[in-house]
Amino acid sequence: MKNIDDTDKRHMITQISMKMMRDIIYSLPDQIVDAIEIVKGLKTQREKFNKVIVCGMGGSGISGEILSALYPGIEILSNKDYNIPRHIKKDALAILISYSGYTEETLNNYKLLSAKGIKIVVISSNGPLLKRKGLVKIKIPQGLPPRGATGYLFAPLPIILHRFSLIKNNPDGELMRLAQFLKRERDGLEEKGKRLAEKFINKLPIIYANSYSFGVVANRWRCQFNENSKILCHTNIIPEMNHNEIVGLGRPKILSPNILLVFLNDPGAHSKNRLRVEIIKEIIKNHRSSTIDIHPNGNGPLQRMFWTIMLGDFISYYLAIKTDIDPMPVSRIDYLKKRLAERR
């Protein structure tokens, strides 16, 4: 009886974990609204900056990539390493994001940036990072996996840019419209994600984006397939893949039936890149790989990017459910962190 009870208990815990992840994905627009409220009292700063460096890893770091894609007129560097670029000087505003507050790469970034006298904004829910001194410190709610806190981690960033006069228009209204749009769309996105997840079963997804902005979205999809679905995934951007990867596509032939090609079609992409997608399909039509086209809804880049991000989140979640995988735990990451800690 003990073994049966233990099995039932593990099953119950897994079911609770699965529902938690679904609810977390569904909460993305609510997080955006909450984040706007959290930073409401953030005052306009008189500091003058010419560039931005956003330091963060994994689910925390994706926000910096999204910000960079949305504001190409500002020099925004997304840093994902222990070190910082040597050319970063005091004219840069550093935004350090670690949901847990314990990310060792980001903590090392803080040390290096502080030593150079660079002004720092901190976004975290807890941990040593939140205890460090900062020009601005933004505390967000605890209890989420970093990849499930994208609304909390991203929404403050455009507001910070505005408060430091790096962008002219106040982004609060646009962010609220994004939240309202995603609330209207999320039930349909969940159903679409559940349906599309069937096509990903036992496949290696290769995701191609037809613009730099949607290359960031493709990276988000890859990370979600890695962590939620526990599968490998590859991404690349058009036109770059046309100068190398296209030659190897379809070989070794033994892999072709197990590859799913996903095209993220940014309506704002260069017309030549949209044409390139069609030519790629002509080239690979006899290679027995399946294809999916994603055409985002939304007005403007912000809404289209987050519509597609939310869709990818739901696909990765339902792929996990359909393949009997708990999307919540990331035991290999936990093990790696534990082993690293043993060497300190």
Phi and psi in degrees as a GROMACS rama.xvg file:
@    title "Ramachandran Plot"
@    xaxis  label "Phi"
@    yaxis  label "Psi"
@TYPE xy
-59.2463  -44.469  LYS-2
-63.8264  -39.3849  ASN-3
-64.4636  -44.2709  ILE-4
-62.2  -40.8643  ASP-5
-63.5004  -40.6641  ASP-6
-64.6991  -44.3496  THR-7
-62.5418  -39.1884  ASP-8
-64.8258  -44.4472  LYS-9
-62.2235  -40.6794  ARG-10
-62.8943  -42.3293  HIS-11
-63.8478  -42.8823  MET-12
-61.8831  -41.6106  ILE-13
-63.8896  -41.8195  THR-14
-63.3291  -41.2349  GLN-15
-63.7383  -43.1488  ILE-16
-61.3161  -43.1352  SER-17
-62.5308  -44.4292  MET-18
-65.3984  -37.3809  LYS-19
-58.5684  -44.7531  MET-20
-65.1012  -39.7192  MET-21
-60.6103  -45.3565  ARG-22
-65.3741  -34.815  ASP-23
-64.3761  -46.7827  ILE-24
-60.5238  -43.3721  ILE-25
-64.619  -24.6731  TYR-26
-83.6736  1.2371  SER-27
-50.1342  -50.9842  LEU-28
-65.1494  -31.9152  PRO-29
-66.6293  -36.8338  ASP-30
-61.7825  -41.2257  GLN-31
-61.3926  -44.8772  ILE-32
-61.9333  -45.782  VAL-33
-60.8547  -41.9446  ASP-34
-64.274  -38.7211  ALA-35
-59.7956  -41.7731  ILE-36
-66.8589  -39.8234  GLU-37
-60.7393  -38.9655  ILE-38
-97.4781  11.9329  VAL-39
-57.0735  -38.1721  LYS-40
-84.275  4.34598  GLY-41
-68.6628  116.875  LEU-42
-84.0055  155.469  LYS-43
-62.6429  134.106  THR-44
-103.302  146.713  GLN-45
-89.0639  -6.28484  ARG-46
-62.6713  147.428  GLU-47
-113.435  124.847  LYS-48
-130.658  147.953  PHE-49
-107.007  -15.1476  ASN-50
-152.651  169.984  LYS-51
-132.953  138.799  VAL-52
-120.942  123.073  ILE-53
-107.508  118.554  VAL-54
-106.82  125.354  CYS-55
-178.719  152.194  GLY-56
-116.642  152.122  MET-57
55.5279  -132.732  GLY-58
-63.4579  -23.5872  GLY-59
-78.3201  -37.3925  SER-60
-76.5833  -21.4145  GLY-61
-61.0449  -27.6328  ILE-62
-61.5904  -38.021  SER-63
-65.4608  -36.5679  GLY-64
-66.0083  -42.6827  GLU-65
-61.5738  -44.8121  ILE-66
-59.2432  -45.1565  LEU-67
-61.2278  -39.5548  SER-68
-69.0491  -33.5702  ALA-69
-81.33  -22.5418  LEU-70
-125.983  68.0525  TYR-71
-66.4968  -15.7009  PRO-72
-78.4244  -8.30963  GLY-73
-112.107  140.889  ILE-74
-76.7562  101.789  GLU-75
-120.848  117.46  ILE-76
-103.478  127.013  LEU-77
-95.4853  113.175  SER-78
-103.651  127.119  ASN-79
-134.252  66.271  LYS-80
-159.994  167.586  ASP-81
-65.6894  -37.0777  TYR-82
-91.3519  168.016  ASN-83
-119.025  153.479  ILE-84
-59.053  139.64  PRO-85
-66.5185  -24.5188  ARG-86
-80.3747  -7.24609  HIS-87
-68.8826  124.474  ILE-88
-127.029  -170.423  LYS-89
-68.8671  -8.39279  LYS-90
-82.4108  1.88971  ASP-91
-101.885  140.189  ALA-92
-95.0847  125.576  LEU-93
-99.7169  128.635  ALA-94
-115.148  114.967  ILE-95
-104.918  122.591  LEU-96
-120.605  119.529  ILE-97
-143.669  111.134  SER-98
-57.2652  -47.4056  TYR-99
-74.2845  -30.0225  SER-100
85.5176  2.03147  GLY-101
-113.427  1.11704  TYR-102
-61.9298  116.129  THR-103
-68.5697  -33.1217  GLU-104
-63.1804  -43.0634  GLU-105
-69.6051  -37.8287  THR-106
-63.3229  -36.9118  LEU-107
-68.7699  -36.7282  ASN-108
-59.0222  -42.4532  ASN-109
-58.4459  -46.2007  TYR-110
-60.106  -45.5774  LYS-111
-68.3786  -41.8619  LEU-112
-67.0029  -40.867  LEU-113
-62.348  -39.7036  SER-114
-63.3257  -27.0212  ALA-115
-90.8561  0.424607  LYS-116
74.8668  23.1035  GLY-117
-85.4726  134.684  ILE-118
-71.3604  139.514  LYS-119
-127.035  134.912  ILE-120
-107.255  134.864  VAL-121
-114.478  132.625  VAL-122
-125.717  119.239  ILE-123
-163.474  166.474  SER-124
-100.45  -18.5579  SER-125
-175.554  -170.42  ASN-126
80.2788  -177.445  GLY-127
-59.0621  -34.9  PRO-128
-61.5583  -40.0353  LEU-129
-69.1417  -19.8881  LEU-130
-84.7739  -14.1097  LYS-131
-72.6642  156.159  ARG-132
-69.8145  145.289  LYS-133
-154.912  153.519  GLY-134
-59.8067  -40.5634  LEU-135
-140.924  138.627  VAL-136
-125.823  126.456  LYS-137
-117.053  116.155  ILE-138
-98.9388  123.952  LYS-139
-110.856  163.431  ILE-140
-61.7034  147.627  PRO-141
-88.7235  175.243  GLN-142
96.8209  7.3319  GLY-143
-115.23  153.85  LEU-144
-70.6002  145.552  PRO-145
-51.8135  -40.0913  PRO-146
-67.5485  -15.5524  ARG-147
-98.0336  8.62878  GLY-148
-116.806  26.6961  ALA-149
-59.9882  -38.157  THR-150
-62.2391  -44.1139  GLY-151
-67.3876  -35.1158  TYR-152
-83.7292  -29.7552  LEU-153
-88.5855  -47.7117  PHE-154
-53.8369  -35.838  ALA-155
-65.7476  -22.2177  PRO-156
-66.0851  -50.0506  LEU-157
-62.1388  -32.7438  PRO-158
-65.4636  -40.2021  ILE-159
-61.9572  -44.5443  ILE-160
-56.969  -41.4919  LEU-161
-68.7874  -42.6135  HIS-162
-63.6816  -28.3738  ARG-163
-97.9686  16.749  PHE-164
60.7208  25.717  SER-165
-82.3585  -22.6912  LEU-166
-130.698  149.521  ILE-167
-82.2034  -44.8266  LYS-168
-84.1521  135.226  ASN-169
-65.8367  122.064  ASN-170
-83.8006  -1.62558  PRO-171
-54.6675  -46.0596  ASP-172
-63.7112  -42.9223  GLY-173
-65.1867  -37.7249  GLU-174
-67.8215  -38.4875  LEU-175
-65.9627  -39.3941  MET-176
-65.4028  -35.9209  ARG-177
-61.0842  -46.2173  LEU-178
-61.6158  -43.9785  ALA-179
-64.1401  -40.3343  GLN-180
-61.9199  -46.8887  PHE-181
-67.3994  -32.6148  LEU-182
-64.0642  -38.699  LYS-183
-69.1347  -33.9837  ARG-184
-90.6811  -19.2933  GLU-185
-65.3548  -33.5604  ARG-186
-65.6896  -42.2219  ASP-187
-66.3497  -38.539  GLY-188
-64.0073  -39.5209  LEU-189
-63.5467  -44.2046  GLU-190
-64.8018  -41.2552  GLU-191
-64.8521  -41.8165  LYS-192
-62.9344  -41.7199  GLY-193
-62.9144  -41.4248  LYS-194
-69.077  -45.3923  ARG-195
-68.8019  -27.7785  LEU-196
-56.6539  -30.8166  ALA-197
-56.863  -36.1514  GLU-198
-73.4752  -16.658  LYS-199
-92.7806  -8.50709  PHE-200
-63.9935  126.892  ILE-201
61.103  28.0173  ASN-202
-118.861  153.332  LYS-203
-97.3336  108.465  LEU-204
-74.7668  133.32  PRO-205
-119.519  116.144  ILE-206
-108.03  123.235  ILE-207
-113.348  128.038  TYR-208
-105.913  142.119  ALA-209
-97.7093  17.4246  ASN-210
-156.241  161.026  SER-211
-60.6229  -43.6214  TYR-212
-57.2784  -45.5199  SER-213
-80.4131  -10.8485  PHE-214
-63.7559  -36.4506  GLY-215
-64.2205  -42.7346  VAL-216
-63.0572  -41.1289  VAL-217
-59.7587  -40.1201  ALA-218
-61.2187  -41.0122  ASN-219
-61.4901  -44.64  ARG-220
-58.0194  -46.0787  TRP-221
-57.7592  -47.7479  ARG-222
-62.4078  -37.8417  CYS-223
-70.4001  -37.5167  GLN-224
-65.6188  -38.9323  PHE-225
-61.3786  -51.3476  ASN-226
-87.2578  -42.8413  GLU-227
-79.1444  -49.7436  ASN-228
-88.3087  -15.9185  SER-229
59.6702  46.7731  LYS-230
-131.215  159.602  ILE-231
-74.8232  153.757  LEU-232
-154.882  144.702  CYS-233
-121.634  146.006  HIS-234
-133.998  156.676  THR-235
-159.577  168.617  ASN-236
-117.852  138.506  ILE-237
-91.3596  130.219  ILE-238
-95.1119  -4.68714  PRO-239
-54.6617  -42.4119  GLU-240
-65.0679  -19.6451  MET-241
-71.0509  -12.4428  ASN-242
-101.601  5.05698  HIS-243
-161.063  -67.2321  ASN-244
-61.4366  -31.3842  GLU-245
-58.3134  -29.1148  ILE-246
-69.3931  -35.9899  VAL-247
-89.5541  -8.95593  GLY-248
-62.987  126.978  LEU-249
100.72  -5.07458  GLY-250
-129.638  143.228  ARG-251
-62.9355  142.313  PRO-252
-59.9972  -29.032  LYS-253
-61.655  -23.2964  ILE-254
-84.1022  -23.7124  LEU-255
-52.7086  -45.7744  SER-256
-64.4408  -18.5769  PRO-257
-100.806  8.21587  ASN-258
-102.504  136.085  ILE-259
-115.993  116.181  LEU-260
-90.9382  125.191  LEU-261
-117.554  123.748  VAL-262
-106.666  116.567  PHE-263
-91.1128  110.864  LEU-264
-101.016  99.0598  ASN-265
-75.9807  119.026  ASP-266
-61.3416  -22.9232  PRO-267
-88.4724  4.20712  GLY-268
-67.0473  157.02  ALA-269
-57.3153  140.463  HIS-270
-58.0279  -34.3017  SER-271
-66.5223  -33.441  LYS-272
-70.0938  -34.5198  ASN-273
-65.8018  -38.3038  ARG-274
-66.0731  -39.6073  LEU-275
-58.6724  -38.167  ARG-276
-58.6825  -44.423  VAL-277
-65.6088  -37.8611  GLU-278
-69.663  -38.2983  ILE-279
-57.7501  -43.2561  ILE-280
-62.2141  -37.1236  LYS-281
-63.0991  -42.6643  GLU-282
-65.0524  -37.9075  ILE-283
-98.6737  5.354  ILE-284
-61.8183  -22.3054  LYS-285
-101.653  13.6556  ASN-286
-98.0902  6.44528  HIS-287
66.7831  12.9283  ARG-288
-89.0265  141.406  SER-289
-79.4055  155.851  SER-290
-133.293  149.83  THR-291
-134.377  136.761  ILE-292
-108.002  130.892  ASP-293
-111.203  121.072  ILE-294
-116.908  108.356  HIS-295
-72.7779  150.945  PRO-296
-92.8257  166.133  ASN-297
121.82  156.844  GLY-298
-99.6009  109.885  ASN-299
88.6552  166.324  GLY-300
-58.955  -41.1335  PRO-301
-60.7479  -50.4863  LEU-302
-66.9591  -39.7051  GLN-303
-66.6502  -40.5876  ARG-304
-63.5335  -46.2774  MET-305
-74.3117  -29.7951  PHE-306
-59.2267  -45.0887  TRP-307
-72.5313  -36.2866  THR-308
-61.1674  -46.6042  ILE-309
-65.1267  -38.2214  MET-310
-61.0593  -46.6299  LEU-311
-61.1306  -38.5311  GLY-312
-60.0502  -45.5646  ASP-313
-67.6659  -39.7509  PHE-314
-60.626  -47.3725  ILE-315
-63.1423  -36.549  SER-316
-65.9668  -50.181  TYR-317
-72.0755  -26.2188  TYR-318
-63.9242  -40.9405  LEU-319
-61.0734  -46.4229  ALA-320
-61.7137  -44.9514  ILE-321
-70.6174  -17.7247  LYS-322
-110.363  16.1744  THR-323
60.1809  43.7675  ASP-324
-115.435  134.659  ILE-325
-78.7703  115.929  ASP-326
-72.9798  -14.9506  PRO-327
-76.6216  -56.1739  MET-328
-71.6009  150.1  PRO-329
-130.444  70.8517  VAL-330
-62.364  -33.5283  SER-331
-67.6915  -38.2016  ARG-332
-64.7758  -42.6403  ILE-333
-61.1793  -42.0476  ASP-334
-64.7163  -43.0198  TYR-335
-60.8532  -44.4637  LEU-336
-63.7658  -39.4254  LYS-337
-62.2934  -44.8133  LYS-338
-65.8951  -38.7711  ARG-339
-62.5252  -41.1328  LEU-340
-63.6878  -31.6359  ALA-341
-66.976  -22.2673  GLU-342
-93.8375  -1.31703  ARG-343
